[in-house]
Amino acid sequence: MKIILKQDIESLGKMGTIIKVSDGYARNYLIPKDLAVEANTRNIKAMEHEKRIISEKAEKEKGKAQATAEMLDRVVITLSRKVGEQDKLFGSVTSRDIEEALQDQGVVIDRKNIVLDEPIKSVGEFKVKVKLYSGVTGSIKVNVIGEK
């Protein structure tokens, strides 16, 4: 039986893929669990329409992400932290600190999207990447200054 997958299934394929499976597997497992539908002309046309809508939405999201990335490239954050000897910070600057500083400037970015390989533990200027969308990243400049 030919079916159209409604969700990504690791052992079978990606959503929207038309595959051939055994009749029993399709009727007893995939279709009742709403993981797939039978591949008839009506369902194929409906899936193509749904794919088109999803791709248009994805293009809009990617465009917004690229505009945000361009805006982030101009953002500079200055954070002040207490320092000890050799300009080492007491504590560190984390993605949470960067998120709060961005919110103070009116930029809303989730800290999970801020990419820090490791927390910043010294004074200086750092470029920090921000994931915005699949394949779209921006970067912000973070200046860490010391206070005694």
C-alpha positions, 0 to 999 in steps of 0.5 A: 500500500502506498502512503503519505507520511504526515510526520517524520518517522525515523525508520521510514522517512520525512513528512510528505514522502510517499512510500510503499509499506505493507497493508497491515502496517499501514492499516493497523499502525500508521493510519490509526495513529495519524502518522500517515494517510493513504496515497490517493489523488485527493490526499496527494493534492492536499499534501502538496498544498500543505507543503506549499503553505509551510514553505511560504511560511518558512520563507517569511520566517527566514526573511525576518531572521535575516533582518534581525541578524543585520540589526544584531550586527550593529548591537554593542553591549557593555557589561561591567564586572568586578575583576581581580588580578590579571583582569580575571573576572569574579564569576563570569558573563553568561548567556543569561547576562547577555540576554538581560543586556539585550532586553535593556536595549529593547532586543528580545532574544532567548538565551538558548539561542545565544551561542557561548562555547564557554562563559566569558571570564576575562576583560575584553571585546568578544563576538558572540553568535546568536542563532536566529533560524536554521542557517541564519546567525547574527553576531553581537559585540560584547565589551566586558570592562572591569571595575575594582 
